[in-house]
């Protein structure tokens, strides 16, 4: 889903929530949940858009209506400590889509 499609779905009220997925190396991916399915933001040519930070995502979303927006990242503490994985594999932290100035 490209940015124009994402904007259209947001204005139509179809987006259940937006997730900003944090990956190793300081890479963030944006996905929208619509009708129970996740759709990654792409550049319109099949390449997933990589964002640099939460603030970069906010810049991309600044003209969107207010939407549920979460930063999602894997829990790595148990893996780092050599323990078995627990029941929680990801953490989801609510964020605002508004730029902080």
Secondary structure, 3 states (H helix, E strand, C coil): CCHHHHHHHHHHCCEEEEEEEEECCCEEEEEEEECCEEEECECCCCCECEECCHHHHHHHHCCCCCCCEEEEEECCHHHHCCCCCCCCCEEEEEECCCCCC
